[in-house]
């Protein structure tokens, strides 16, 4: 299953910036990757693992702001459609296949 962490944290004061930055840093150290700014995702092998990571997020909550956690299955994650604007991006060249005789 996958955990999505969405957050909107204030950055009005130096303390707010430090709290928001610390929260993002802890997410990265805990194996999350940034999907979009303020949206981080992490794969969990089991429901128990997801429970443990959700508990860690609760412990890391900054004093101000909003944090949401969404849990979805691998199958649901596989149905995500990502778009990067209307312009077509150049395709990455395919690696050459190694032939063994």
Secondary structure as a PSIPRED ss2 file (coil, helix, strand):
# PSIPRED VFORMAT (PSIPRED V4.0)

   1 X C   1.000  0.000  0.000
   2 X E   0.000  0.000  1.000
   3 X E   0.000  0.000  1.000
   4 X E   0.000  0.000  1.000
   5 X E   0.000  0.000  1.000
   6 X E   0.000  0.000  1.000
   7 X E   0.000  0.000  1.000
   8 X E   0.000  0.000  1.000
   9 X C   1.000  0.000  0.000
  10 X C   1.000  0.000  0.000
  11 X C   1.000  0.000  0.000
  12 X C   1.000  0.000  0.000
  13 X C   1.000  0.000  0.000
  14 X H   0.000  1.000  0.000
  15 X H   0.000  1.000  0.000
  16 X H   0.000  1.000  0.000
  17 X H   0.000  1.000  0.000
  18 X H   0.000  1.000  0.000
  19 X H   0.000  1.000  0.000
  20 X H   0.000  1.000  0.000
  21 X H   0.000  1.000  0.000
  22 X H   0.000  1.000  0.000
  23 X H   0.000  1.000  0.000
  24 X H   0.000  1.000  0.000
  25 X H   0.000  1.000  0.000
  26 X H   0.000  1.000  0.000
  27 X H   0.000  1.000  0.000
  28 X H   0.000  1.000  0.000
  29 X H   0.000  1.000  0.000
  30 X C   1.000  0.000  0.000
  31 X C   1.000  0.000  0.000
  32 X C   1.000  0.000  0.000
  33 X E   0.000  0.000  1.000
  34 X E   0.000  0.000  1.000
  35 X E   0.000  0.000  1.000
  36 X E   0.000  0.000  1.000
  37 X C   1.000  0.000  0.000
  38 X C   1.000  0.000  0.000
  39 X E   0.000  0.000  1.000
  40 X E   0.000  0.000  1.000
  41 X E   0.000  0.000  1.000
  42 X E   0.000  0.000  1.000
  43 X E   0.000  0.000  1.000
  44 X C   1.000  0.000  0.000
  45 X C   1.000  0.000  0.000
  46 X C   1.000  0.000  0.000
  47 X H   0.000  1.000  0.000
  48 X H   0.000  1.000  0.000
  49 X H   0.000  1.000  0.000
  50 X H   0.000  1.000  0.000
  51 X H   0.000  1.000  0.000
  52 X H   0.000  1.000  0.000
  53 X H   0.000  1.000  0.000
  54 X H   0.000  1.000  0.000
  55 X H   0.000  1.000  0.000
  56 X H   0.000  1.000  0.000
  57 X H   0.000  1.000  0.000
  58 X H   0.000  1.000  0.000
  59 X H   0.000  1.000  0.000
  60 X H   0.000  1.000  0.000
  61 X C   1.000  0.000  0.000
  62 X C   1.000  0.000  0.000
  63 X C   1.000  0.000  0.000
  64 X C   1.000  0.000  0.000
  65 X C   1.000  0.000  0.000
  66 X E   0.000  0.000  1.000
  67 X E   0.000  0.000  1.000
  68 X E   0.000  0.000  1.000
  69 X E   0.000  0.000  1.000
  70 X E   0.000  0.000  1.000
  71 X E   0.000  0.000  1.000
  72 X E   0.000  0.000  1.000
  73 X C   1.000  0.000  0.000
  74 X H   0.000  1.000  0.000
  75 X H   0.000  1.000  0.000
  76 X H   0.000  1.000  0.000
  77 X H   0.000  1.000  0.000
  78 X H   0.000  1.000  0.000
  79 X C   1.000  0.000  0.000
  80 X C   1.000  0.000  0.000
  81 X C   1.000  0.000  0.000
  82 X C   1.000  0.000  0.000
  83 X C   1.000  0.000  0.000
  84 X C   1.000  0.000  0.000
  85 X C   1.000  0.000  0.000
  86 X C   1.000  0.000  0.000
  87 X C   1.000  0.000  0.000
  88 X C   1.000  0.000  0.000
  89 X C   1.000  0.000  0.000
  90 X C   1.000  0.000  0.000
  91 X C   1.000  0.000  0.000
  92 X C   1.000  0.000  0.000
  93 X C   1.000  0.000  0.000
  94 X C   1.000  0.000  0.000
  95 X C   1.000  0.000  0.000
  96 X C   1.000  0.000  0.000
  97 X C   1.000  0.000  0.000
  98 X C   1.000  0.000  0.000
  99 X C   1.000  0.000  0.000
 100 X C   1.000  0.000  0.000
 101 X C   1.000  0.000  0.000
